[in-house]
């Protein structure tokens, strides 16, 4: 007598996400765990007007959220975890048993787990390049690690600095630089944040949330001057596994 295979659908909400890490990662995960009825889809939305259709997907159990909707999606959800509320950005949605949608943030956890092995005692302060949802999660993680930080924006804003303010003294004071912008992502692999890269040293960490290509222009230029570099792959794996645990509570 055959038993009916349980069907579960998960997916990624974003814009222009054909390159998606998540779909390949979870498809491979389902195969390795022999979860035959499990499927991971890309929901590529031009805007969030199509979100209600996504929510009505049959057998939907969980979603990831990526650029540019991590902040914009919050008012569309029924509830938020305490950490997602504190961060102000959502990258994971769980469909609760009553059918409501709860937002979580696992980016902060993924980043923290990826950065920790690189840290040495002299890594005391960080510059966060970018102001979007990912930068908010990174800021939350740095607070958890006790690392003071400043956010860099294209235009000077209250509590932030712009790129024109970054000089040799800045590099003396900040030992960790984290790219939370999409600059350098495939196919625009030659772009990178506008920094005076000559001031990187072996005492610096250059951490790029971009993971495609594996070595970004930001990383390549920093490494030329001795910096320790990392891309966003480990962060993505860590946040994905955290999302998986949330979906399967």
MARKEGU-675454 format. One record per residue (C-alpha): residue number from 1; residue in three letters; x, y, z. Coordinates in nm, 3 decimals, padded with zeros to 5 digits. Example, Ala and Ser with C-alpha at 12.3 -4.5 7.8 and 13.67 -1.06 7.14 Angstrom:
REM residues 2
<pt><k>1</k><r>ALA</r><xx>01.230</xx><yy>-00.450</yy><zz>00.780</zz></pt>
<pt><k>2</k><r>SER</r><xx>01.367</xx><yy>-00.106</yy><zz>00.714</zz></pt>
REM end
This chain:
REM residues 249
<pt><k>1</k><r>UNK</r><xx>00.000</xx><yy>00.000</yy><zz>00.000</zz></pt>
<pt><k>2</k><r>UNK</r><xx>00.152</xx><yy>00.333</yy><zz>-00.104</zz></pt>
<pt><k>3</k><r>UNK</r><xx>00.151</xx><yy>00.632</yy><zz>00.129</zz></pt>
<pt><k>4</k><r>UNK</r><xx>00.076</xx><yy>00.977</yy><zz>-00.005</zz></pt>
<pt><k>5</k><r>UNK</r><xx>00.383</xx><yy>01.203</yy><zz>-00.025</zz></pt>
<pt><k>6</k><r>UNK</r><xx>00.348</xx><yy>01.518</yy><zz>00.184</zz></pt>
<pt><k>7</k><r>UNK</r><xx>00.383</xx><yy>01.831</yy><zz>-00.029</zz></pt>
<pt><k>8</k><r>UNK</r><xx>00.549</xx><yy>02.142</yy><zz>00.107</zz></pt>
<pt><k>9</k><r>UNK</r><xx>00.640</xx><yy>02.457</yy><zz>-00.084</zz></pt>
<pt><k>10</k><r>UNK</r><xx>00.902</xx><yy>02.710</yy><zz>00.024</zz></pt>
<pt><k>11</k><r>UNK</r><xx>01.032</xx><yy>03.004</yy><zz>-00.173</zz></pt>
<pt><k>12</k><r>UNK</r><xx>01.218</xx><yy>03.330</yy><zz>-00.215</zz></pt>
<pt><k>13</k><r>UNK</r><xx>01.056</xx><yy>03.672</yy><zz>-00.260</zz></pt>
<pt><k>14</k><r>UNK</r><xx>01.271</xx><yy>03.929</yy><zz>-00.436</zz></pt>
<pt><k>15</k><r>UNK</r><xx>01.334</xx><yy>04.117</yy><zz>-00.759</zz></pt>
<pt><k>16</k><r>UNK</r><xx>01.559</xx><yy>03.990</yy><zz>-01.040</zz></pt>
<pt><k>17</k><r>UNK</r><xx>01.650</xx><yy>03.680</yy><zz>-00.842</zz></pt>
<pt><k>18</k><r>UNK</r><xx>01.737</xx><yy>03.435</yy><zz>-01.117</zz></pt>
<pt><k>19</k><r>UNK</r><xx>02.084</xx><yy>03.406</yy><zz>-00.962</zz></pt>
<pt><k>20</k><r>UNK</r><xx>01.932</xx><yy>03.295</yy><zz>-00.629</zz></pt>
<pt><k>21</k><r>UNK</r><xx>02.150</xx><yy>03.110</yy><zz>-00.380</zz></pt>
<pt><k>22</k><r>UNK</r><xx>01.843</xx><yy>02.997</yy><zz>-00.187</zz></pt>
<pt><k>23</k><r>UNK</r><xx>01.670</xx><yy>02.790</yy><zz>-00.454</zz></pt>
<pt><k>24</k><r>UNK</r><xx>01.980</xx><yy>02.584</yy><zz>-00.532</zz></pt>
<pt><k>25</k><r>UNK</r><xx>02.069</xx><yy>02.547</yy><zz>-00.166</zz></pt>
<pt><k>26</k><r>UNK</r><xx>01.729</xx><yy>02.424</yy><zz>-00.051</zz></pt>
<pt><k>27</k><r>UNK</r><xx>01.669</xx><yy>02.208</yy><zz>-00.359</zz></pt>
<pt><k>28</k><r>UNK</r><xx>01.997</xx><yy>02.029</yy><zz>-00.281</zz></pt>
<pt><k>29</k><r>UNK</r><xx>01.900</xx><yy>02.007</yy><zz>00.085</zz></pt>
<pt><k>30</k><r>UNK</r><xx>01.563</xx><yy>01.847</yy><zz>00.005</zz></pt>
<pt><k>31</k><r>UNK</r><xx>01.735</xx><yy>01.591</yy><zz>-00.219</zz></pt>
<pt><k>32</k><r>UNK</r><xx>01.998</xx><yy>01.504</yy><zz>00.043</zz></pt>
<pt><k>33</k><r>UNK</r><xx>01.728</xx><yy>01.457</yy><zz>00.309</zz></pt>
<pt><k>34</k><r>UNK</r><xx>01.510</xx><yy>01.259</yy><zz>00.061</zz></pt>
<pt><k>35</k><r>UNK</r><xx>01.216</xx><yy>01.497</yy><zz>00.112</zz></pt>
<pt><k>36</k><r>UNK</r><xx>01.035</xx><yy>01.402</yy><zz>-00.208</zz></pt>
<pt><k>37</k><r>UNK</r><xx>00.735</xx><yy>01.633</yy><zz>-00.184</zz></pt>
<pt><k>38</k><r>UNK</r><xx>00.933</xx><yy>01.944</yy><zz>-00.090</zz></pt>
<pt><k>39</k><r>UNK</r><xx>00.983</xx><yy>02.221</yy><zz>-00.347</zz></pt>
<pt><k>40</k><r>UNK</r><xx>01.159</xx><yy>02.560</yy><zz>-00.340</zz></pt>
<pt><k>41</k><r>UNK</r><xx>01.047</xx><yy>02.830</yy><zz>-00.584</zz></pt>
<pt><k>42</k><r>UNK</r><xx>01.159</xx><yy>03.178</yy><zz>-00.681</zz></pt>
<pt><k>43</k><r>UNK</r><xx>00.880</xx><yy>03.436</yy><zz>-00.658</zz></pt>
<pt><k>44</k><r>UNK</r><xx>01.029</xx><yy>03.715</yy><zz>-00.868</zz></pt>
<pt><k>45</k><r>UNK</r><xx>00.811</xx><yy>04.021</yy><zz>-00.806</zz></pt>
<pt><k>46</k><r>UNK</r><xx>00.831</xx><yy>04.357</yy><zz>-00.982</zz></pt>
<pt><k>47</k><r>UNK</r><xx>00.660</xx><yy>04.498</yy><zz>-00.671</zz></pt>
<pt><k>48</k><r>UNK</r><xx>00.477</xx><yy>04.367</yy><zz>-00.367</zz></pt>
<pt><k>49</k><r>UNK</r><xx>00.132</xx><yy>04.393</yy><zz>-00.525</zz></pt>
<pt><k>50</k><r>UNK</r><xx>00.182</xx><yy>04.027</yy><zz>-00.619</zz></pt>
<pt><k>51</k><r>UNK</r><xx>00.247</xx><yy>03.920</yy><zz>-00.259</zz></pt>
<pt><k>52</k><r>UNK</r><xx>-00.112</xx><yy>03.813</yy><zz>-00.188</zz></pt>
<pt><k>53</k><r>UNK</r><xx>-00.090</xx><yy>03.563</yy><zz>-00.477</zz></pt>
<pt><k>54</k><r>UNK</r><xx>00.233</xx><yy>03.423</yy><zz>-00.332</zz></pt>
<pt><k>55</k><r>UNK</r><xx>00.068</xx><yy>03.384</yy><zz>00.008</zz></pt>
<pt><k>56</k><r>UNK</r><xx>-00.211</xx><yy>03.181</yy><zz>-00.152</zz></pt>
<pt><k>57</k><r>UNK</r><xx>00.033</xx><yy>02.926</yy><zz>-00.299</zz></pt>
<pt><k>58</k><r>UNK</r><xx>-00.093</xx><yy>02.578</yy><zz>-00.215</zz></pt>
<pt><k>59</k><r>UNK</r><xx>00.105</xx><yy>02.395</yy><zz>00.057</zz></pt>
<pt><k>60</k><r>UNK</r><xx>00.319</xx><yy>02.703</yy><zz>00.127</zz></pt>
<pt><k>61</k><r>UNK</r><xx>00.513</xx><yy>02.664</yy><zz>00.455</zz></pt>
<pt><k>62</k><r>UNK</r><xx>00.785</xx><yy>02.926</yy><zz>00.452</zz></pt>
<pt><k>63</k><r>UNK</r><xx>00.953</xx><yy>03.206</yy><zz>00.258</zz></pt>
<pt><k>64</k><r>UNK</r><xx>01.282</xx><yy>03.389</yy><zz>00.237</zz></pt>
<pt><k>65</k><r>UNK</r><xx>01.291</xx><yy>03.757</yy><zz>00.147</zz></pt>
<pt><k>66</k><r>UNK</r><xx>01.574</xx><yy>03.936</yy><zz>-00.034</zz></pt>
<pt><k>67</k><r>UNK</r><xx>01.654</xx><yy>04.269</yy><zz>-00.199</zz></pt>
<pt><k>68</k><r>UNK</r><xx>01.467</xx><yy>04.501</yy><zz>-00.228</zz></pt>
<pt><k>69</k><r>UNK</r><xx>01.179</xx><yy>04.391</yy><zz>-00.003</zz></pt>
<pt><k>70</k><r>UNK</r><xx>01.330</xx><yy>04.319</yy><zz>00.341</zz></pt>
<pt><k>71</k><r>UNK</r><xx>01.190</xx><yy>04.640</yy><zz>00.488</zz></pt>
<pt><k>72</k><r>UNK</r><xx>00.895</xx><yy>04.703</yy><zz>00.257</zz></pt>
<pt><k>73</k><r>UNK</r><xx>00.738</xx><yy>04.366</yy><zz>00.336</zz></pt>
<pt><k>74</k><r>UNK</r><xx>00.697</xx><yy>04.433</yy><zz>00.711</zz></pt>
<pt><k>75</k><r>UNK</r><xx>00.353</xx><yy>04.605</yy><zz>00.693</zz></pt>
<pt><k>76</k><r>UNK</r><xx>00.224</xx><yy>04.309</yy><zz>00.487</zz></pt>
<pt><k>77</k><r>UNK</r><xx>00.288</xx><yy>04.061</yy><zz>00.770</zz></pt>
<pt><k>78</k><r>UNK</r><xx>00.066</xx><yy>03.968</yy><zz>01.064</zz></pt>
<pt><k>79</k><r>UNK</r><xx>00.339</xx><yy>03.958</yy><zz>01.328</zz></pt>
<pt><k>80</k><r>UNK</r><xx>00.714</xx><yy>03.991</yy><zz>01.380</zz></pt>
<pt><k>81</k><r>UNK</r><xx>00.967</xx><yy>03.821</yy><zz>01.603</zz></pt>
<pt><k>82</k><r>UNK</r><xx>01.129</xx><yy>04.046</yy><zz>01.863</zz></pt>
<pt><k>83</k><r>UNK</r><xx>01.458</xx><yy>04.049</yy><zz>01.673</zz></pt>
<pt><k>84</k><r>UNK</r><xx>01.294</xx><yy>04.133</yy><zz>01.338</zz></pt>
<pt><k>85</k><r>UNK</r><xx>01.109</xx><yy>04.417</yy><zz>01.511</zz></pt>
<pt><k>86</k><r>UNK</r><xx>01.432</xx><yy>04.547</yy><zz>01.666</zz></pt>
<pt><k>87</k><r>UNK</r><xx>01.625</xx><yy>04.522</yy><zz>01.338</zz></pt>
<pt><k>88</k><r>UNK</r><xx>01.351</xx><yy>04.666</yy><zz>01.118</zz></pt>
<pt><k>89</k><r>UNK</r><xx>01.402</xx><yy>04.412</yy><zz>00.840</zz></pt>
<pt><k>90</k><r>UNK</r><xx>01.268</xx><yy>04.065</yy><zz>00.757</zz></pt>
<pt><k>91</k><r>UNK</r><xx>01.436</xx><yy>03.793</yy><zz>00.551</zz></pt>
<pt><k>92</k><r>UNK</r><xx>01.235</xx><yy>03.489</yy><zz>00.668</zz></pt>
<pt><k>93</k><r>UNK</r><xx>00.858</xx><yy>03.431</yy><zz>00.689</zz></pt>
<pt><k>94</k><r>UNK</r><xx>00.693</xx><yy>03.143</yy><zz>00.866</zz></pt>
<pt><k>95</k><r>UNK</r><xx>00.335</xx><yy>03.047</yy><zz>00.784</zz></pt>
<pt><k>96</k><r>UNK</r><xx>00.185</xx><yy>02.969</yy><zz>01.124</zz></pt>
<pt><k>97</k><r>UNK</r><xx>-00.068</xx><yy>02.686</yy><zz>01.179</zz></pt>
<pt><k>98</k><r>UNK</r><xx>-00.354</xx><yy>02.940</yy><zz>01.178</zz></pt>
<pt><k>99</k><r>UNK</r><xx>-00.246</xx><yy>03.062</yy><zz>00.832</zz></pt>
<pt><k>100</k><r>UNK</r><xx>-00.099</xx><yy>03.395</yy><zz>00.947</zz></pt>
<pt><k>101</k><r>UNK</r><xx>00.245</xx><yy>03.519</yy><zz>00.842</zz></pt>
<pt><k>102</k><r>UNK</r><xx>00.520</xx><yy>03.593</yy><zz>01.092</zz></pt>
<pt><k>103</k><r>UNK</r><xx>00.842</xx><yy>03.771</yy><zz>00.998</zz></pt>
<pt><k>104</k><r>UNK</r><xx>01.185</xx><yy>03.683</yy><zz>01.131</zz></pt>
<pt><k>105</k><r>UNK</r><xx>01.540</xx><yy>03.799</yy><zz>01.067</zz></pt>
<pt><k>106</k><r>UNK</r><xx>01.810</xx><yy>03.534</yy><zz>01.032</zz></pt>
<pt><k>107</k><r>UNK</r><xx>02.059</xx><yy>03.759</yy><zz>00.847</zz></pt>
<pt><k>108</k><r>UNK</r><xx>02.202</xx><yy>03.891</yy><zz>01.173</zz></pt>
<pt><k>109</k><r>UNK</r><xx>02.263</xx><yy>03.536</yy><zz>01.297</zz></pt>
<pt><k>110</k><r>UNK</r><xx>02.423</xx><yy>03.431</yy><zz>00.969</zz></pt>
<pt><k>111</k><r>UNK</r><xx>02.654</xx><yy>03.731</yy><zz>00.964</zz></pt>
<pt><k>112</k><r>UNK</r><xx>02.756</xx><yy>03.694</yy><zz>01.329</zz></pt>
<pt><k>113</k><r>UNK</r><xx>02.845</xx><yy>03.326</yy><zz>01.282</zz></pt>
<pt><k>114</k><r>UNK</r><xx>03.047</xx><yy>03.406</yy><zz>00.968</zz></pt>
<pt><k>115</k><r>UNK</r><xx>03.239</xx><yy>03.701</yy><zz>01.117</zz></pt>
<pt><k>116</k><r>UNK</r><xx>03.327</xx><yy>03.552</yy><zz>01.457</zz></pt>
<pt><k>117</k><r>UNK</r><xx>03.606</xx><yy>03.317</yy><zz>01.335</zz></pt>
<pt><k>118</k><r>UNK</r><xx>03.784</xx><yy>03.612</yy><zz>01.169</zz></pt>
<pt><k>119</k><r>UNK</r><xx>03.791</xx><yy>03.838</yy><zz>01.474</zz></pt>
<pt><k>120</k><r>UNK</r><xx>04.108</xx><yy>03.921</yy><zz>01.665</zz></pt>
<pt><k>121</k><r>UNK</r><xx>04.146</xx><yy>04.142</yy><zz>01.973</zz></pt>
<pt><k>122</k><r>UNK</r><xx>04.243</xx><yy>04.449</yy><zz>01.768</zz></pt>
<pt><k>123</k><r>UNK</r><xx>03.920</xx><yy>04.436</yy><zz>01.565</zz></pt>
<pt><k>124</k><r>UNK</r><xx>03.735</xx><yy>04.693</yy><zz>01.773</zz></pt>
<pt><k>125</k><r>UNK</r><xx>03.536</xx><yy>04.910</yy><zz>01.529</zz></pt>
<pt><k>126</k><r>UNK</r><xx>03.353</xx><yy>04.858</yy><zz>01.200</zz></pt>
<pt><k>127</k><r>UNK</r><xx>03.228</xx><yy>05.057</yy><zz>00.904</zz></pt>
<pt><k>128</k><r>UNK</r><xx>02.901</xx><yy>04.935</yy><zz>00.752</zz></pt>
<pt><k>129</k><r>UNK</r><xx>02.879</xx><yy>05.032</yy><zz>00.385</zz></pt>
<pt><k>130</k><r>UNK</r><xx>02.512</xx><yy>05.073</yy><zz>00.290</zz></pt>
<pt><k>131</k><r>UNK</r><xx>02.185</xx><yy>05.153</yy><zz>00.462</zz></pt>
<pt><k>132</k><r>UNK</r><xx>01.937</xx><yy>04.881</yy><zz>00.353</zz></pt>
<pt><k>133</k><r>UNK</r><xx>01.782</xx><yy>04.587</yy><zz>00.532</zz></pt>
<pt><k>134</k><r>UNK</r><xx>02.103</xx><yy>04.385</yy><zz>00.533</zz></pt>
<pt><k>135</k><r>UNK</r><xx>02.300</xx><yy>04.668</yy><zz>00.693</zz></pt>
<pt><k>136</k><r>UNK</r><xx>02.042</xx><yy>04.682</yy><zz>00.973</zz></pt>
<pt><k>137</k><r>UNK</r><xx>02.093</xx><yy>04.312</yy><zz>01.044</zz></pt>
<pt><k>138</k><r>UNK</r><xx>02.472</xx><yy>04.358</yy><zz>01.040</zz></pt>
<pt><k>139</k><r>UNK</r><xx>02.440</xx><yy>04.648</yy><zz>01.283</zz></pt>
<pt><k>140</k><r>UNK</r><xx>02.233</xx><yy>04.430</yy><zz>01.517</zz></pt>
<pt><k>141</k><r>UNK</r><xx>02.495</xx><yy>04.152</yy><zz>01.501</zz></pt>
<pt><k>142</k><r>UNK</r><xx>02.781</xx><yy>04.393</yy><zz>01.572</zz></pt>
<pt><k>143</k><r>UNK</r><xx>02.595</xx><yy>04.522</yy><zz>01.876</zz></pt>
<pt><k>144</k><r>UNK</r><xx>02.568</xx><yy>04.162</yy><zz>01.997</zz></pt>
<pt><k>145</k><r>UNK</r><xx>02.944</xx><yy>04.123</yy><zz>01.949</zz></pt>
<pt><k>146</k><r>UNK</r><xx>03.021</xx><yy>04.448</yy><zz>02.129</zz></pt>
<pt><k>147</k><r>UNK</r><xx>03.178</xx><yy>04.605</yy><zz>01.819</zz></pt>
<pt><k>148</k><r>UNK</r><xx>03.124</xx><yy>04.979</yy><zz>01.780</zz></pt>
<pt><k>149</k><r>UNK</r><xx>03.032</xx><yy>05.080</yy><zz>01.427</zz></pt>
<pt><k>150</k><r>UNK</r><xx>02.943</xx><yy>05.363</yy><zz>01.191</zz></pt>
<pt><k>151</k><r>UNK</r><xx>02.720</xx><yy>05.345</yy><zz>00.884</zz></pt>
<pt><k>152</k><r>UNK</r><xx>02.839</xx><yy>05.486</yy><zz>00.553</zz></pt>
<pt><k>153</k><r>UNK</r><xx>02.581</xx><yy>05.627</yy><zz>00.311</zz></pt>
<pt><k>154</k><r>UNK</r><xx>02.611</xx><yy>05.778</yy><zz>-00.034</zz></pt>
<pt><k>155</k><r>UNK</r><xx>02.488</xx><yy>06.104</yy><zz>00.119</zz></pt>
<pt><k>156</k><r>UNK</r><xx>02.566</xx><yy>06.227</yy><zz>00.468</zz></pt>
<pt><k>157</k><r>UNK</r><xx>02.272</xx><yy>06.169</yy><zz>00.701</zz></pt>
<pt><k>158</k><r>UNK</r><xx>02.221</xx><yy>06.205</yy><zz>01.076</zz></pt>
<pt><k>159</k><r>UNK</r><xx>02.428</xx><yy>05.943</yy><zz>01.255</zz></pt>
<pt><k>160</k><r>UNK</r><xx>02.603</xx><yy>05.838</yy><zz>00.933</zz></pt>
<pt><k>161</k><r>UNK</r><xx>02.896</xx><yy>05.953</yy><zz>00.723</zz></pt>
<pt><k>162</k><r>UNK</r><xx>02.938</xx><yy>05.967</yy><zz>00.345</zz></pt>
<pt><k>163</k><r>UNK</r><xx>03.219</xx><yy>05.813</yy><zz>00.142</zz></pt>
<pt><k>164</k><r>UNK</r><xx>03.397</xx><yy>06.149</yy><zz>00.103</zz></pt>
<pt><k>165</k><r>UNK</r><xx>03.474</xx><yy>06.143</yy><zz>00.475</zz></pt>
<pt><k>166</k><r>UNK</r><xx>03.673</xx><yy>05.819</yy><zz>00.457</zz></pt>
<pt><k>167</k><r>UNK</r><xx>04.050</xx><yy>05.868</yy><zz>00.462</zz></pt>
<pt><k>168</k><r>UNK</r><xx>04.368</xx><yy>05.719</yy><zz>00.611</zz></pt>
<pt><k>169</k><r>UNK</r><xx>04.265</xx><yy>05.822</yy><zz>00.963</zz></pt>
<pt><k>170</k><r>UNK</r><xx>03.935</xx><yy>05.640</yy><zz>00.918</zz></pt>
<pt><k>171</k><r>UNK</r><xx>04.122</xx><yy>05.321</yy><zz>00.833</zz></pt>
<pt><k>172</k><r>UNK</r><xx>04.338</xx><yy>05.370</yy><zz>01.144</zz></pt>
<pt><k>173</k><r>UNK</r><xx>04.025</xx><yy>05.387</yy><zz>01.359</zz></pt>
<pt><k>174</k><r>UNK</r><xx>03.810</xx><yy>05.122</yy><zz>01.189</zz></pt>
<pt><k>175</k><r>UNK</r><xx>03.954</xx><yy>04.774</yy><zz>01.141</zz></pt>
<pt><k>176</k><r>UNK</r><xx>03.646</xx><yy>04.602</yy><zz>00.988</zz></pt>
<pt><k>177</k><r>UNK</r><xx>03.474</xx><yy>04.717</yy><zz>00.668</zz></pt>
<pt><k>178</k><r>UNK</r><xx>03.153</xx><yy>04.541</yy><zz>00.565</zz></pt>
<pt><k>179</k><r>UNK</r><xx>02.999</xx><yy>04.585</yy><zz>00.221</zz></pt>
<pt><k>180</k><r>UNK</r><xx>02.620</xx><yy>04.568</yy><zz>00.256</zz></pt>
<pt><k>181</k><r>UNK</r><xx>02.558</xx><yy>04.720</yy><zz>-00.087</zz></pt>
<pt><k>182</k><r>UNK</r><xx>02.496</xx><yy>04.515</yy><zz>-00.404</zz></pt>
<pt><k>183</k><r>UNK</r><xx>02.802</xx><yy>04.673</yy><zz>-00.569</zz></pt>
<pt><k>184</k><r>UNK</r><xx>03.015</xx><yy>04.406</yy><zz>-00.735</zz></pt>
<pt><k>185</k><r>UNK</r><xx>02.738</xx><yy>04.150</yy><zz>-00.775</zz></pt>
<pt><k>186</k><r>UNK</r><xx>02.740</xx><yy>03.949</yy><zz>-01.100</zz></pt>
<pt><k>187</k><r>UNK</r><xx>02.720</xx><yy>04.061</yy><zz>-01.378</zz></pt>
<pt><k>188</k><r>UNK</r><xx>02.855</xx><yy>04.401</yy><zz>-01.264</zz></pt>
<pt><k>189</k><r>UNK</r><xx>03.167</xx><yy>04.242</yy><zz>-01.121</zz></pt>
<pt><k>190</k><r>UNK</r><xx>03.399</xx><yy>04.539</yy><zz>-01.177</zz></pt>
<pt><k>191</k><r>UNK</r><xx>03.208</xx><yy>04.775</yy><zz>-00.948</zz></pt>
<pt><k>192</k><r>UNK</r><xx>03.289</xx><yy>04.826</yy><zz>-00.580</zz></pt>
<pt><k>193</k><r>UNK</r><xx>03.230</xx><yy>05.081</yy><zz>-00.303</zz></pt>
<pt><k>194</k><r>UNK</r><xx>03.426</xx><yy>05.406</yy><zz>-00.361</zz></pt>
<pt><k>195</k><r>UNK</r><xx>03.697</xx><yy>05.369</yy><zz>-00.097</zz></pt>
<pt><k>196</k><r>UNK</r><xx>04.067</xx><yy>05.463</yy><zz>-00.074</zz></pt>
<pt><k>197</k><r>UNK</r><xx>04.169</xx><yy>05.097</yy><zz>-00.088</zz></pt>
<pt><k>198</k><r>UNK</r><xx>04.539</xx><yy>05.179</yy><zz>-00.048</zz></pt>
<pt><k>199</k><r>UNK</r><xx>04.480</xx><yy>05.225</yy><zz>00.326</zz></pt>
<pt><k>200</k><r>UNK</r><xx>04.378</xx><yy>04.864</yy><zz>00.389</zz></pt>
<pt><k>201</k><r>UNK</r><xx>04.641</xx><yy>04.669</yy><zz>00.587</zz></pt>
<pt><k>202</k><r>UNK</r><xx>04.690</xx><yy>04.321</yy><zz>00.731</zz></pt>
<pt><k>203</k><r>UNK</r><xx>04.507</xx><yy>04.445</yy><zz>01.041</zz></pt>
<pt><k>204</k><r>UNK</r><xx>04.181</xx><yy>04.494</yy><zz>00.848</zz></pt>
<pt><k>205</k><r>UNK</r><xx>03.889</xx><yy>04.266</yy><zz>00.763</zz></pt>
<pt><k>206</k><r>UNK</r><xx>03.701</xx><yy>04.330</yy><zz>00.438</zz></pt>
<pt><k>207</k><r>UNK</r><xx>03.373</xx><yy>04.137</yy><zz>00.460</zz></pt>
<pt><k>208</k><r>UNK</r><xx>03.146</xx><yy>04.141</yy><zz>00.154</zz></pt>
<pt><k>209</k><r>UNK</r><xx>02.784</xx><yy>04.026</yy><zz>00.180</zz></pt>
<pt><k>210</k><r>UNK</r><xx>02.798</xx><yy>03.966</yy><zz>-00.197</zz></pt>
<pt><k>211</k><r>UNK</r><xx>02.873</xx><yy>03.600</yy><zz>-00.280</zz></pt>
<pt><k>212</k><r>UNK</r><xx>02.861</xx><yy>03.597</yy><zz>-00.661</zz></pt>
<pt><k>213</k><r>UNK</r><xx>03.141</xx><yy>03.626</yy><zz>-00.771</zz></pt>
<pt><k>214</k><r>UNK</r><xx>03.327</xx><yy>03.440</yy><zz>-00.496</zz></pt>
<pt><k>215</k><r>UNK</r><xx>03.594</xx><yy>03.711</yy><zz>-00.493</zz></pt>
<pt><k>216</k><r>UNK</r><xx>03.445</xx><yy>04.056</yy><zz>-00.548</zz></pt>
<pt><k>217</k><r>UNK</r><xx>03.635</xx><yy>04.364</yy><zz>-00.659</zz></pt>
<pt><k>218</k><r>UNK</r><xx>03.599</xx><yy>04.498</yy><zz>-00.302</zz></pt>
<pt><k>219</k><r>UNK</r><xx>03.767</xx><yy>04.184</yy><zz>-00.168</zz></pt>
<pt><k>220</k><r>UNK</r><xx>04.034</xx><yy>04.175</yy><zz>-00.439</zz></pt>
<pt><k>221</k><r>UNK</r><xx>04.146</xx><yy>04.533</yy><zz>-00.380</zz></pt>
<pt><k>222</k><r>UNK</r><xx>04.150</xx><yy>04.493</yy><zz>-00.001</zz></pt>
<pt><k>223</k><r>UNK</r><xx>04.345</xx><yy>04.166</yy><zz>-00.024</zz></pt>
<pt><k>224</k><r>UNK</r><xx>04.612</xx><yy>04.337</yy><zz>-00.237</zz></pt>
<pt><k>225</k><r>UNK</r><xx>04.702</xx><yy>04.538</yy><zz>00.073</zz></pt>
<pt><k>226</k><r>UNK</r><xx>04.702</xx><yy>04.242</yy><zz>00.311</zz></pt>
<pt><k>227</k><r>UNK</r><xx>04.350</xx><yy>04.252</yy><zz>00.450</zz></pt>
<pt><k>228</k><r>UNK</r><xx>04.165</xx><yy>03.937</yy><zz>00.558</zz></pt>
<pt><k>229</k><r>UNK</r><xx>03.870</xx><yy>03.898</yy><zz>00.321</zz></pt>
<pt><k>230</k><r>UNK</r><xx>03.547</xx><yy>03.701</yy><zz>00.318</zz></pt>
<pt><k>231</k><r>UNK</r><xx>03.245</xx><yy>03.686</yy><zz>00.091</zz></pt>
<pt><k>232</k><r>UNK</r><xx>02.885</xx><yy>03.633</yy><zz>00.201</zz></pt>
<pt><k>233</k><r>UNK</r><xx>02.858</xx><yy>03.260</yy><zz>00.135</zz></pt>
<pt><k>234</k><r>UNK</r><xx>02.904</xx><yy>03.140</yy><zz>00.494</zz></pt>
<pt><k>235</k><r>UNK</r><xx>02.657</xx><yy>03.403</yy><zz>00.610</zz></pt>
<pt><k>236</k><r>UNK</r><xx>02.401</xx><yy>03.276</yy><zz>00.358</zz></pt>
<pt><k>237</k><r>UNK</r><xx>02.441</xx><yy>02.915</yy><zz>00.467</zz></pt>
<pt><k>238</k><r>UNK</r><xx>02.408</xx><yy>03.009</yy><zz>00.835</zz></pt>
<pt><k>239</k><r>UNK</r><xx>02.098</xx><yy>03.223</yy><zz>00.779</zz></pt>
<pt><k>240</k><r>UNK</r><xx>01.940</xx><yy>02.956</yy><zz>00.557</zz></pt>
<pt><k>241</k><r>UNK</r><xx>01.984</xx><yy>02.685</yy><zz>00.820</zz></pt>
<pt><k>242</k><r>UNK</r><xx>01.838</xx><yy>02.917</yy><zz>01.084</zz></pt>
<pt><k>243</k><r>UNK</r><xx>01.538</xx><yy>02.980</yy><zz>00.854</zz></pt>
<pt><k>244</k><r>UNK</r><xx>01.495</xx><yy>02.604</yy><zz>00.807</zz></pt>
<pt><k>245</k><r>UNK</r><xx>01.478</xx><yy>02.558</yy><zz>01.186</zz></pt>
<pt><k>246</k><r>UNK</r><xx>01.220</xx><yy>02.837</yy><zz>01.215</zz></pt>
<pt><k>247</k><r>UNK</r><xx>00.999</xx><yy>02.685</yy><zz>00.943</zz></pt>
<pt><k>248</k><r>UNK</r><xx>01.008</xx><yy>02.347</yy><zz>01.112</zz></pt>
<pt><k>249</k><r>UNK</r><xx>00.945</xx><yy>02.452</yy><zz>01.471</zz></pt>
REM end
